[in-house]
Amino acid sequence: MITFLVSLVALVFGYLFYGRFVEHVFAPDDRVTPAVAKADGLDYIVLPNWKIFMIQFLNIAGTGPIFGAIMGAKFGPVAYLWIVFGCIFAGAVHDYLSGMLSMRHGGVGLPELIGHYLGKTTKSVMLVFTVLLLIMVGTVFVYSPAEILHSIGGETMMWVIIIFCYYIIATMLPIDKIIGKVYPLFAFSLLFMAGALMVWLFVHWPTVPELWTNFYNMGAATEPDTWKDAIFPALFITIACGAISGFHATQSPLMARCVKSEKMGRPIFYGAMITEGVVALIWATVSAWFFYGDPAPGYTLIEQATAGFHTSAPAVVNLVCNDWLGVAGAILAMLGVVAAPITSGDTAFRSARLIVAEWLKLNQRPIAKRLIICIPLFAASIAMLVWQIENPDGFNTIWQYFGWSNQALSVFTLWTLTVYLVRNNKPFWITLIPALFMTTVCSTFLFISKQAFHLPETLGYSLGIACLVIAVIWFTVWYKKETKKLG
């Protein structure tokens, strides 16, 4: 628990000091924001700051900081380091600058920003890549809540159809009609659940592994047959939303279109990411108790549950909330594993609609033009969903590809932000270091992962280092040319 307490304090100080430094680097001012200049009553609408924060938090969080932290806790307390350092120096910087840069460019989506700073070819590639990623998010977050609702009653496909109908309505309607009204409530429930669990942790002060005594892959030590992944790079792919996630850069523009003043950027974008890091810390600690407490009570709970119940992330959420928080916990757990992924799915489709609209230059005020984009998006998602259902391991396959694609998107976002900072003579190292690190993580994972090239580890790690060296050389050459150009 000492590691948890120190990590919690570090996140708070990270927001207060490093967050303020990053804000100073960007230098927000009093210029008119897109929410005012381009107000259309649909996507560009001024919303109250507290509501924007709650929507931004739920948009980027969903179940990510819960499920990712639960799975990442298998690695042991080393997960704390990634959550803290990743959140403060990578994820929150990534979210803040991508949101603020979108605001400065009229509220444009991520592919437009990438194209502006990394070139038209990169923009075209990332346009397809980003839309596919968003469709994957929407698809993944249809089937999993439908399965959980099926356990309560009704057929899975019935729930799939209901969720899809909700997606269509939420994607098409003005942002203040459903998202602006419902999201703050779900965000509050997610925060309340995390707060209640933190109170439990402080009251009971359970014995959990500490960083200085367990600095190794605890999963490989306790479950060598099922948990063989090395800390690097697997941990940095497993825990994404609680540290850094490329998906966030597709969501920040949604709120960049609703902010009245640039000076609210730090509490909204940087603050929402730090809040998500706190949620991830809480669930990492809860999971450490669940898997490695003395004794490990989680496995006792599983034995008391139905036969064949495994340590999946939703299972841990349900068991812990029911055992610790009673009836209220059961309700919160249901909101967490059902409502949160659904809300992430509908904003994913909304982001995809706006990105495609920017590419085709289609005015989104007429409903017909929204339908022109939405129908193919939902058709692609349904096709992906059918494939997922027909293949026994379809969900896991899509989720694994989503995990890597998600972090790969953060790489392109970080390089985009680095180019912006260089061209504006600002301290570019704040995004360059995370960009180099995540480039190495994603390339190494691609080389050694079973879902990709699955090369021998020695070769895979060597190629990952080679990618780092190439990235450093590429940036150095480009930087020299750029500084000469800038005079």
DOLUM-433747 format. One record per residue (C-alpha): residue number from 1; x, y, z. Coordinates in steps of 0.5 Angstrom, whole numbers, plus 2048, in hexadecimal, padded with zeros to 3 digits. Example, Ala and Ser with C-alpha at 12.3 -4.5 7.8 and 13.67 -1.06 7.14 Angstrom:
# DOLUM-433747
@seq 1	c1 819	c2 7F7	c3 810
@seq 2	c1 81B	c2 7FE	c3 80E
***
This chain:
# DOLUM-433747
@seq 1	c1 800	c2 800	c3 800
@seq 2	c1 806	c2 805	c3 801
@seq 3	c1 807	c2 804	c3 7F9
@seq 4	c1 800	c2 806	c3 7F8
@seq 5	c1 800	c2 80C	c3 7FD
@seq 6	c1 807	c2 80F	c3 7FA
@seq 7	c1 804	c2 80E	c3 7F3
@seq 8	c1 7FE	c2 811	c3 7F4
@seq 9	c1 801	c2 817	c3 7F7
@seq 10	c1 806	c2 817	c3 7F1
@seq 11	c1 800	c2 818	c3 7EC
@seq 12	c1 7FD	c2 81E	c3 7F0
@seq 13	c1 804	c2 821	c3 7F0
@seq 14	c1 804	c2 81F	c3 7E9
@seq 15	c1 7FE	c2 823	c3 7E7
@seq 16	c1 800	c2 829	c3 7EB
@seq 17	c1 807	c2 82A	c3 7E9
@seq 18	c1 808	c2 826	c3 7E2
@seq 19	c1 801	c2 828	c3 7E0
@seq 20	c1 802	c2 82F	c3 7E1
@seq 21	c1 809	c2 82F	c3 7DE
@seq 22	c1 806	c2 82C	c3 7D7
@seq 23	c1 801	c2 831	c3 7D7
@seq 24	c1 806	c2 836	c3 7D8
@seq 25	c1 809	c2 833	c3 7D2
@seq 26	c1 803	c2 833	c3 7CE
@seq 27	c1 801	c2 83A	c3 7D0
@seq 28	c1 7F9	c2 83A	c3 7D0
@seq 29	c1 7F6	c2 841	c3 7CF
@seq 30	c1 7F0	c2 845	c3 7CE
@seq 31	c1 7EF	c2 844	c3 7C6
@seq 32	c1 7E8	c2 842	c3 7C4
@seq 33	c1 7E7	c2 83A	c3 7C4
@seq 34	c1 7E3	c2 836	c3 7BF
@seq 35	c1 7DE	c2 834	c3 7C4
@seq 36	c1 7DC	c2 83C	c3 7C3
@seq 37	c1 7DF	c2 83D	c3 7BC
@seq 38	c1 7DC	c2 837	c3 7B9
@seq 39	c1 7D5	c2 836	c3 7BD
@seq 40	c1 7D1	c2 832	c3 7B9
@seq 41	c1 7CC	c2 82F	c3 7BF
@seq 42	c1 7CE	c2 828	c3 7BD
@seq 43	c1 7D6	c2 826	c3 7BE
@seq 44	c1 7D8	c2 82D	c3 7C0
@seq 45	c1 7D5	c2 82F	c3 7C6
@seq 46	c1 7D7	c2 833	c3 7CC
@seq 47	c1 7D6	c2 82F	c3 7D2
@seq 48	c1 7D7	c2 830	c3 7DA
@seq 49	c1 7DE	c2 82E	c3 7DC
@seq 50	c1 7DD	c2 829	c3 7E1
@seq 51	c1 7D8	c2 825	c3 7DC
@seq 52	c1 7DE	c2 826	c3 7D7
@seq 53	c1 7E3	c2 823	c3 7DC
@seq 54	c1 7DE	c2 81D	c3 7DE
@seq 55	c1 7DD	c2 81B	c3 7D6
@seq 56	c1 7E4	c2 81C	c3 7D5
@seq 57	c1 7E6	c2 817	c3 7DB
@seq 58	c1 7E0	c2 812	c3 7D9
@seq 59	c1 7E2	c2 813	c3 7D1
@seq 60	c1 7EA	c2 811	c3 7D2
@seq 61	c1 7E8	c2 80C	c3 7D8
@seq 62	c1 7E2	c2 807	c3 7D7
@seq 63	c1 7E5	c2 801	c3 7DA
@seq 64	c1 7EC	c2 802	c3 7D8
@seq 65	c1 7EF	c2 804	c3 7DE
@seq 66	c1 7EC	c2 7FE	c3 7E2
@seq 67	c1 7ED	c2 7F8	c3 7DD
@seq 68	c1 7F4	c2 7FB	c3 7DB
@seq 69	c1 7F6	c2 7FC	c3 7E2
@seq 70	c1 7F3	c2 7F5	c3 7E4
@seq 71	c1 7F7	c2 7F1	c3 7DF
@seq 72	c1 7FD	c2 7F5	c3 7E0
@seq 73	c1 7FD	c2 7F4	c3 7E7
@seq 74	c1 7FF	c2 7ED	c3 7E6
@seq 75	c1 806	c2 7F0	c3 7E4
@seq 76	c1 806	c2 7F2	c3 7EB
@seq 77	c1 808	c2 7F9	c3 7EE
@seq 78	c1 80C	c2 7FB	c3 7E9
@seq 79	c1 805	c2 7FD	c3 7E6
@seq 80	c1 805	c2 803	c3 7EA
@seq 81	c1 80B	c2 806	c3 7E7
@seq 82	c1 808	c2 805	c3 7E0
@seq 83	c1 802	c2 808	c3 7E2
@seq 84	c1 805	c2 80E	c3 7E6
@seq 85	c1 80B	c2 810	c3 7E1
@seq 86	c1 806	c2 80E	c3 7DB
@seq 87	c1 800	c2 812	c3 7DD
@seq 88	c1 804	c2 819	c3 7E0
@seq 89	c1 80A	c2 819	c3 7DA
@seq 90	c1 806	c2 816	c3 7D4
@seq 91	c1 7FF	c2 814	c3 7D5
@seq 92	c1 7FD	c2 81B	c3 7D8
@seq 93	c1 801	c2 81F	c3 7D3
@seq 94	c1 7FF	c2 81B	c3 7CD
@seq 95	c1 7F7	c2 81D	c3 7CF
@seq 96	c1 7F9	c2 824	c3 7D1
@seq 97	c1 7FD	c2 826	c3 7CB
@seq 98	c1 7F8	c2 822	c3 7C6
@seq 99	c1 7F2	c2 825	c3 7C8
@seq 100	c1 7F5	c2 82C	c3 7C9
@seq 101	c1 7F8	c2 82B	c3 7C2
@seq 102	c1 7F1	c2 829	c3 7BF
@seq 103	c1 7EE	c2 82F	c3 7C2
@seq 104	c1 7F4	c2 834	c3 7BF
@seq 105	c1 7F2	c2 831	c3 7B8
@seq 106	c1 7EB	c2 832	c3 7B8
@seq 107	c1 7E9	c2 82B	c3 7BC
@seq 108	c1 7EB	c2 827	c3 7B7
@seq 109	c1 7EC	c2 81F	c3 7B8
@seq 110	c1 7F3	c2 81B	c3 7B9
@seq 111	c1 7F4	c2 819	c3 7B1
@seq 112	c1 7F3	c2 821	c3 7AF
@seq 113	c1 7F9	c2 823	c3 7B5
@seq 114	c1 7FD	c2 81D	c3 7B3
@seq 115	c1 7FD	c2 81F	c3 7AB
@seq 116	c1 7FE	c2 826	c3 7AD
@seq 117	c1 805	c2 825	c3 7B1
@seq 118	c1 807	c2 81E	c3 7AE
@seq 119	c1 805	c2 81F	c3 7A7
@seq 120	c1 7FF	c2 81C	c3 7A2
@seq 121	c1 801	c2 815	c3 7A1
@seq 122	c1 802	c2 814	c3 7A8
@seq 123	c1 7FB	c2 817	c3 7A9
@seq 124	c1 7F8	c2 813	c3 7A4
@seq 125	c1 7FB	c2 80C	c3 7A7
@seq 126	c1 7F8	c2 80F	c3 7AE
@seq 127	c1 7F1	c2 811	c3 7AC
@seq 128	c1 7F0	c2 809	c3 7AA
@seq 129	c1 7F4	c2 807	c3 7B0
@seq 130	c1 7F0	c2 80B	c3 7B5
@seq 131	c1 7E9	c2 80A	c3 7B2
@seq 132	c1 7EB	c2 802	c3 7B2
@seq 133	c1 7ED	c2 803	c3 7BA
@seq 134	c1 7E7	c2 807	c3 7BB
@seq 135	c1 7E2	c2 802	c3 7B8
@seq 136	c1 7E6	c2 7FC	c3 7BC
@seq 137	c1 7E5	c2 800	c3 7C2
@seq 138	c1 7DD	c2 801	c3 7C1
@seq 139	c1 7DD	c2 7F9	c3 7BF
@seq 140	c1 7E1	c2 7F7	c3 7C5
@seq 141	c1 7DC	c2 7FB	c3 7CA
@seq 142	c1 7D6	c2 7F8	c3 7C7
@seq 143	c1 7D7	c2 7F1	c3 7C8
@seq 144	c1 7DA	c2 7F1	c3 7CF
@seq 145	c1 7D4	c2 7F5	c3 7D2
@seq 146	c1 7CF	c2 7F1	c3 7CE
@seq 147	c1 7D2	c2 7EA	c3 7D1
@seq 148	c1 7D2	c2 7ED	c3 7D8
@seq 149	c1 7CA	c2 7EF	c3 7D7
@seq 150	c1 7C9	c2 7E9	c3 7D4
@seq 151	c1 7CB	c2 7E6	c3 7DB
@seq 152	c1 7C5	c2 7EA	c3 7DE
@seq 153	c1 7C0	c2 7E8	c3 7D9
@seq 154	c1 7BE	c2 7E8	c3 7D2
@seq 155	c1 7C2	c2 7E6	c3 7CC
@seq 156	c1 7C9	c2 7E9	c3 7CA
@seq 157	c1 7C7	c2 7EB	c3 7C3
@seq 158	c1 7C1	c2 7EF	c3 7C6
@seq 159	c1 7C6	c2 7F3	c3 7CA
@seq 160	c1 7CB	c2 7F4	c3 7C4
@seq 161	c1 7C5	c2 7F7	c3 7C0
@seq 162	c1 7C3	c2 7FB	c3 7C6
@seq 163	c1 7CA	c2 7FE	c3 7C7
@seq 164	c1 7CB	c2 7FF	c3 7C0
@seq 165	c1 7C4	c2 803	c3 7BF
@seq 166	c1 7C7	c2 807	c3 7C5
@seq 167	c1 7CD	c2 808	c3 7C1
@seq 168	c1 7CA	c2 80B	c3 7BB
@seq 169	c1 7C6	c2 80F	c3 7BF
@seq 170	c1 7CB	c2 812	c3 7C3
@seq 171	c1 7D0	c2 813	c3 7BD
@seq 172	c1 7CB	c2 817	c3 7B9
@seq 173	c1 7C8	c2 81B	c3 7BF
@seq 174	c1 7CB	c2 822	c3 7C1
@seq 175	c1 7D0	c2 821	c3 7C6
@seq 176	c1 7CC	c2 824	c3 7CC
@seq 177	c1 7C6	c2 820	c3 7CB
@seq 178	c1 7C8	c2 819	c3 7CE
@seq 179	c1 7D0	c2 819	c3 7CF
@seq 180	c1 7CF	c2 820	c3 7D2
@seq 181	c1 7CA	c2 81D	c3 7D7
@seq 182	c1 7CC	c2 816	c3 7D8
@seq 183	c1 7D3	c2 816	c3 7D8
@seq 184	c1 7D4	c2 81A	c3 7DF
@seq 185	c1 7D0	c2 815	c3 7E2
@seq 186	c1 7D4	c2 80F	c3 7E0
@seq 187	c1 7DA	c2 813	c3 7E1
@seq 188	c1 7D8	c2 814	c3 7E8
@seq 189	c1 7D6	c2 80D	c3 7EA
@seq 190	c1 7DD	c2 80B	c3 7E7
@seq 191	c1 7E1	c2 810	c3 7EC
@seq 192	c1 7DC	c2 80E	c3 7F1
@seq 193	c1 7DE	c2 807	c3 7F1
@seq 194	c1 7E5	c2 808	c3 7F0
@seq 195	c1 7E5	c2 80D	c3 7F7
@seq 196	c1 7E1	c2 808	c3 7FB
@seq 197	c1 7E6	c2 803	c3 7F9
@seq 198	c1 7EC	c2 807	c3 7FB
@seq 199	c1 7E8	c2 809	c3 802
@seq 200	c1 7E8	c2 801	c3 803
@seq 201	c1 7F0	c2 801	c3 801
@seq 202	c1 7F1	c2 806	c3 806
@seq 203	c1 7ED	c2 803	c3 80C
@seq 204	c1 7EF	c2 7FC	c3 80B
@seq 205	c1 7F6	c2 7FD	c3 809
@seq 206	c1 7F7	c2 7F7	c3 806
@seq 207	c1 7FE	c2 7F3	c3 805
@seq 208	c1 800	c2 7F4	c3 7FD
@seq 209	c1 806	c2 7F3	c3 7FA
@seq 210	c1 80B	c2 7F9	c3 7FA
@seq 211	c1 80F	c2 7FC	c3 7F5
@seq 212	c1 816	c2 7FB	c3 7F8
@seq 213	c1 815	c2 7F3	c3 7FA
@seq 214	c1 811	c2 7F1	c3 7F4
@seq 215	c1 815	c2 7F4	c3 7EE
@seq 216	c1 814	c2 7EF	c3 7E9
@seq 217	c1 80E	c2 7EC	c3 7E5
@seq 218	c1 80A	c2 7E8	c3 7EA
@seq 219	c1 805	c2 7E5	c3 7E5
@seq 220	c1 80B	c2 7E1	c3 7E2
@seq 221	c1 80D	c2 7DF	c3 7E9
@seq 222	c1 806	c2 7DD	c3 7EB
@seq 223	c1 803	c2 7DA	c3 7E5
@seq 224	c1 809	c2 7D9	c3 7E0
@seq 225	c1 804	c2 7D4	c3 7DC
@seq 226	c1 7FF	c2 7DA	c3 7DA
@seq 227	c1 803	c2 7E1	c3 7DC
@seq 228	c1 809	c2 7E0	c3 7D8
@seq 229	c1 809	c2 7E7	c3 7D5
@seq 230	c1 80F	c2 7EC	c3 7D6
@seq 231	c1 80E	c2 7F2	c3 7DA
@seq 232	c1 811	c2 7F6	c3 7D4
@seq 233	c1 80E	c2 7F7	c3 7D0
@seq 234	c1 807	c2 7F3	c3 7D2
@seq 235	c1 806	c2 7F8	c3 7D8
@seq 236	c1 806	c2 7FE	c3 7D4
@seq 237	c1 801	c2 7FB	c3 7CF
@seq 238	c1 7FC	c2 7F8	c3 7D4
@seq 239	c1 7FC	c2 7FE	c3 7D9
@seq 240	c1 7FA	c2 803	c3 7D3
@seq 241	c1 7F4	c2 808	c3 7D6
@seq 242	c1 7F7	c2 809	c3 7DD
@seq 243	c1 7FE	c2 80B	c3 7DA
@seq 244	c1 7FD	c2 80D	c3 7D3
@seq 245	c1 7F8	c2 80B	c3 7CD
@seq 246	c1 7F8	c2 80E	c3 7C6
@seq 247	c1 7F1	c2 80D	c3 7C6
@seq 248	c1 7F0	c2 813	c3 7CB
@seq 249	c1 7F3	c2 817	c3 7C5
@seq 250	c1 7ED	c2 816	c3 7C1
@seq 251	c1 7E8	c2 818	c3 7C7
@seq 252	c1 7EC	c2 81E	c3 7C9
@seq 253	c1 7E9	c2 822	c3 7C3
@seq 254	c1 7E2	c2 820	c3 7C5
@seq 255	c1 7E3	c2 824	c3 7CB
@seq 256	c1 7E7	c2 829	c3 7C7
@seq 257	c1 7E1	c2 82B	c3 7C4
@seq 258	c1 7DD	c2 82D	c3 7CA
@seq 259	c1 7E2	c2 831	c3 7CE
@seq 260	c1 7E1	c2 838	c3 7CF
@seq 261	c1 7E8	c2 83A	c3 7D1
@seq 262	c1 7EF	c2 837	c3 7D0
@seq 263	c1 7F1	c2 839	c3 7D7
@seq 264	c1 7EC	c2 833	c3 7D9
@seq 265	c1 7F1	c2 82E	c3 7D5
@seq 266	c1 7F5	c2 82C	c3 7DB
@seq 267	c1 7F0	c2 82A	c3 7E0
@seq 268	c1 7EB	c2 826	c3 7DA
@seq 269	c1 7F1	c2 823	c3 7D6
@seq 270	c1 7F7	c2 822	c3 7DA
@seq 271	c1 7F2	c2 821	c3 7E1
@seq 272	c1 7EE	c2 81C	c3 7DE
@seq 273	c1 7F4	c2 818	c3 7DC
@seq 274	c1 7F7	c2 818	c3 7E3
@seq 275	c1 7F0	c2 817	c3 7E6
@seq 276	c1 7F0	c2 810	c3 7E1
@seq 277	c1 7F7	c2 80F	c3 7E4
@seq 278	c1 7F4	c2 80F	c3 7EB
@seq 279	c1 7EF	c2 80A	c3 7E9
@seq 280	c1 7F4	c2 806	c3 7E6
@seq 281	c1 7F8	c2 806	c3 7ED
@seq 282	c1 7F2	c2 804	c3 7F1
@seq 283	c1 7F0	c2 7FE	c3 7ED
@seq 284	c1 7F8	c2 7FC	c3 7EC
@seq 285	c1 7F8	c2 7FC	c3 7F4
@seq 286	c1 7F1	c2 7F8	c3 7F4
@seq 287	c1 7F4	c2 7F3	c3 7EF
@seq 288	c1 7FA	c2 7F2	c3 7F3
@seq 289	c1 7F6	c2 7F1	c3 7F9
@seq 290	c1 7F2	c2 7EC	c3 7F5
@seq 291	c1 7F8	c2 7E8	c3 7F2
@seq 292	c1 7FE	c2 7E9	c3 7F7
@seq 293	c1 7FB	c2 7EB	c3 7FD
@seq 294	c1 7FD	c2 7E7	c3 804
@seq 295	c1 7F9	c2 7E3	c3 803
@seq 296	c1 7F6	c2 7E4	c3 7FC
@seq 297	c1 7EF	c2 7E5	c3 7FD
@seq 298	c1 7ED	c2 7E5	c3 7F6
@seq 299	c1 7EE	c2 7DE	c3 7F5
@seq 300	c1 7EA	c2 7DC	c3 7FB
@seq 301	c1 7E4	c2 7E1	c3 7F8
@seq 302	c1 7E5	c2 7DD	c3 7F1
@seq 303	c1 7E4	c2 7D7	c3 7F4
@seq 304	c1 7DE	c2 7D9	c3 7F8
@seq 305	c1 7DB	c2 7DB	c3 7F1
@seq 306	c1 7D8	c2 7D7	c3 7EC
@seq 307	c1 7DC	c2 7D1	c3 7E9
@seq 308	c1 7E1	c2 7D3	c3 7E3
@seq 309	c1 7E1	c2 7DB	c3 7E5
@seq 310	c1 7E8	c2 7DD	c3 7E3
@seq 311	c1 7EC	c2 7E3	c3 7E5
@seq 312	c1 7EA	c2 7E8	c3 7DF
@seq 313	c1 7E9	c2 7EF	c3 7E0
@seq 314	c1 7E2	c2 7EF	c3 7E0
@seq 315	c1 7E2	c2 7EA	c3 7E5
@seq 316	c1 7E6	c2 7ED	c3 7EA
@seq 317	c1 7E2	c2 7F4	c3 7EA
@seq 318	c1 7DC	c2 7F0	c3 7EB
@seq 319	c1 7DF	c2 7EC	c3 7F1
@seq 320	c1 7E3	c2 7F1	c3 7F4
@seq 321	c1 7DD	c2 7F6	c3 7F4
@seq 322	c1 7D8	c2 7F1	c3 7F6
@seq 323	c1 7DC	c2 7EF	c3 7FC
@seq 324	c1 7DF	c2 7F6	c3 7FE
@seq 325	c1 7D9	c2 7FB	c3 7FC
@seq 326	c1 7D3	c2 7F6	c3 7FD
@seq 327	c1 7CC	c2 7F8	c3 7F9
@seq 328	c1 7CF	c2 7FF	c3 7F7
@seq 329	c1 7D5	c2 7FB	c3 7F5
@seq 330	c1 7D2	c2 7F7	c3 7F0
@seq 331	c1 7CE	c2 7FC	c3 7ED
@seq 332	c1 7D4	c2 800	c3 7EC
@seq 333	c1 7D8	c2 7FA	c3 7E9
@seq 334	c1 7D2	c2 7F9	c3 7E4
@seq 335	c1 7D3	c2 801	c3 7E2
@seq 336	c1 7DA	c2 800	c3 7E1
@seq 337	c1 7DA	c2 7FA	c3 7DD
@seq 338	c1 7D4	c2 7FB	c3 7D9
@seq 339	c1 7D3	c2 803	c3 7D9
@seq 340	c1 7DA	c2 805	c3 7D8
@seq 341	c1 7DC	c2 801	c3 7D2
@seq 342	c1 7D6	c2 803	c3 7CF
@seq 343	c1 7D7	c2 80A	c3 7D0
@seq 344	c1 7DE	c2 809	c3 7CD
@seq 345	c1 7DB	c2 806	c3 7C7
@seq 346	c1 7D6	c2 80B	c3 7C5
@seq 347	c1 7DB	c2 811	c3 7C5
@seq 348	c1 7E0	c2 80C	c3 7C1
@seq 349	c1 7DB	c2 80C	c3 7BC
@seq 350	c1 7DA	c2 814	c3 7BD
@seq 351	c1 7E1	c2 815	c3 7BC
@seq 352	c1 7E1	c2 811	c3 7B6
@seq 353	c1 7DB	c2 814	c3 7B3
@seq 354	c1 7DF	c2 81B	c3 7B4
@seq 355	c1 7E5	c2 819	c3 7B1
@seq 356	c1 7E2	c2 816	c3 7AB
@seq 357	c1 7DE	c2 81C	c3 7AA
@seq 358	c1 7E4	c2 821	c3 7AA
@seq 359	c1 7E8	c2 81C	c3 7A5
@seq 360	c1 7E2	c2 81D	c3 7A0
@seq 361	c1 7E0	c2 824	c3 7A2
@seq 362	c1 7D9	c2 822	c3 7A4
@seq 363	c1 7D5	c2 827	c3 7A8
@seq 364	c1 7D2	c2 823	c3 7AE
@seq 365	c1 7CC	c2 828	c3 7AF
@seq 366	c1 7C7	c2 824	c3 7AA
@seq 367	c1 7C5	c2 81D	c3 7AD
@seq 368	c1 7C6	c2 81A	c3 7A6
@seq 369	c1 7CD	c2 81B	c3 7A6
@seq 370	c1 7CE	c2 818	c3 7AD
@seq 371	c1 7CB	c2 812	c3 7AA
@seq 372	c1 7CF	c2 812	c3 7A4
@seq 373	c1 7D5	c2 811	c3 7A9
@seq 374	c1 7D2	c2 80D	c3 7AE
@seq 375	c1 7CF	c2 807	c3 7AA
@seq 376	c1 7D6	c2 805	c3 7A7
@seq 377	c1 7D9	c2 805	c3 7AE
@seq 378	c1 7D3	c2 801	c3 7B2
@seq 379	c1 7D3	c2 7FC	c3 7AC
@seq 380	c1 7DB	c2 7FB	c3 7AD
@seq 381	c1 7DA	c2 7FA	c3 7B4
@seq 382	c1 7D4	c2 7F5	c3 7B3
@seq 383	c1 7D9	c2 7F1	c3 7AE
@seq 384	c1 7DE	c2 7F1	c3 7B3
@seq 385	c1 7D9	c2 7EF	c3 7B9
@seq 386	c1 7D7	c2 7E9	c3 7B5
@seq 387	c1 7DE	c2 7E7	c3 7B4
@seq 388	c1 7DF	c2 7E8	c3 7BB
@seq 389	c1 7D9	c2 7E4	c3 7BD
@seq 390	c1 7DB	c2 7DE	c3 7B8
@seq 391	c1 7E2	c2 7DD	c3 7BA
@seq 392	c1 7E3	c2 7DA	c3 7C1
@seq 393	c1 7E9	c2 7DF	c3 7C3
@seq 394	c1 7E6	c2 7E5	c3 7BF
@seq 395	c1 7E5	c2 7EA	c3 7C5
@seq 396	c1 7EC	c2 7E8	c3 7C7
@seq 397	c1 7EF	c2 7E9	c3 7C0
@seq 398	c1 7EC	c2 7F0	c3 7BF
@seq 399	c1 7EE	c2 7F2	c3 7C6
@seq 400	c1 7F5	c2 7F0	c3 7C5
@seq 401	c1 7F5	c2 7F4	c3 7BE
@seq 402	c1 7F2	c2 7FA	c3 7C2
@seq 403	c1 7F7	c2 7FA	c3 7C7
@seq 404	c1 7FD	c2 7FB	c3 7C3
@seq 405	c1 7F9	c2 7FF	c3 7BE
@seq 406	c1 7F7	c2 804	c3 7C4
@seq 407	c1 7FF	c2 805	c3 7C6
@seq 408	c1 801	c2 805	c3 7BF
@seq 409	c1 7FC	c2 80B	c3 7BE
@seq 410	c1 7FF	c2 80F	c3 7C4
@seq 411	c1 806	c2 80E	c3 7C0
@seq 412	c1 804	c2 812	c3 7BA
@seq 413	c1 800	c2 817	c3 7BF
@seq 414	c1 806	c2 818	c3 7C3
@seq 415	c1 80B	c2 819	c3 7BD
@seq 416	c1 805	c2 81E	c3 7BA
@seq 417	c1 806	c2 822	c3 7C1
@seq 418	c1 80D	c2 822	c3 7C0
@seq 419	c1 80E	c2 825	c3 7BA
@seq 420	c1 809	c2 82A	c3 7BC
@seq 421	c1 80D	c2 82C	c3 7C2
@seq 422	c1 813	c2 82C	c3 7BE
@seq 423	c1 810	c2 831	c3 7B8
@seq 424	c1 80E	c2 836	c3 7BE
@seq 425	c1 815	c2 836	c3 7C1
@seq 426	c1 812	c2 833	c3 7C8
@seq 427	c1 815	c2 82D	c3 7CC
@seq 428	c1 814	c2 827	c3 7C8
@seq 429	c1 817	c2 822	c3 7CC
@seq 430	c1 810	c2 822	c3 7D0
@seq 431	c1 80D	c2 81E	c3 7CB
@seq 432	c1 814	c2 81B	c3 7C7
@seq 433	c1 816	c2 817	c3 7CD
@seq 434	c1 80F	c2 813	c3 7CE
@seq 435	c1 80F	c2 813	c3 7C6
@seq 436	c1 815	c2 80F	c3 7C6
@seq 437	c1 813	c2 80B	c3 7CC
@seq 438	c1 80D	c2 809	c3 7C9
@seq 439	c1 810	c2 808	c3 7C2
@seq 440	c1 814	c2 802	c3 7C5
@seq 441	c1 80F	c2 7FF	c3 7C9
@seq 442	c1 80A	c2 7FE	c3 7C3
@seq 443	c1 810	c2 7FC	c3 7BE
@seq 444	c1 812	c2 7F7	c3 7C3
@seq 445	c1 80B	c2 7F4	c3 7C4
@seq 446	c1 80A	c2 7F4	c3 7BD
@seq 447	c1 810	c2 7EF	c3 7BC
@seq 448	c1 810	c2 7EB	c3 7C2
@seq 449	c1 808	c2 7EA	c3 7C3
@seq 450	c1 804	c2 7E4	c3 7C1
@seq 451	c1 7FF	c2 7E8	c3 7BD
@seq 452	c1 804	c2 7EB	c3 7B9
@seq 453	c1 80B	c2 7E9	c3 7B7
@seq 454	c1 80D	c2 7E4	c3 7BD
@seq 455	c1 814	c2 7E5	c3 7BC
@seq 456	c1 819	c2 7E2	c3 7C1
@seq 457	c1 81A	c2 7E7	c3 7C7
@seq 458	c1 821	c2 7E8	c3 7C6
@seq 459	c1 820	c2 7EA	c3 7BE
@seq 460	c1 819	c2 7EE	c3 7C0
@seq 461	c1 81D	c2 7F2	c3 7C5
@seq 462	c1 823	c2 7F3	c3 7C1
@seq 463	c1 81E	c2 7F6	c3 7BB
@seq 464	c1 81A	c2 7FA	c3 7C1
@seq 465	c1 821	c2 7FD	c3 7C2
@seq 466	c1 822	c2 7FE	c3 7BB
@seq 467	c1 81C	c2 802	c3 7BA
@seq 468	c1 81D	c2 807	c3 7C0
@seq 469	c1 824	c2 808	c3 7BD
@seq 470	c1 821	c2 80A	c3 7B6
@seq 471	c1 81C	c2 80E	c3 7B9
@seq 472	c1 821	c2 812	c3 7BD
@seq 473	c1 825	c2 813	c3 7B6
@seq 474	c1 81F	c2 815	c3 7B2
@seq 475	c1 81D	c2 81A	c3 7B7
@seq 476	c1 824	c2 81D	c3 7B8
@seq 477	c1 825	c2 81E	c3 7B0
@seq 478	c1 81E	c2 821	c3 7B0
@seq 479	c1 81F	c2 825	c3 7B6
@seq 480	c1 825	c2 828	c3 7B3
@seq 481	c1 822	c2 829	c3 7AC
@seq 482	c1 81C	c2 82C	c3 7B0
@seq 483	c1 820	c2 831	c3 7B4
@seq 484	c1 824	c2 834	c3 7AE
@seq 485	c1 81D	c2 835	c3 7AA
@seq 486	c1 81A	c2 839	c3 7B0
@seq 487	c1 821	c2 83D	c3 7B0
***
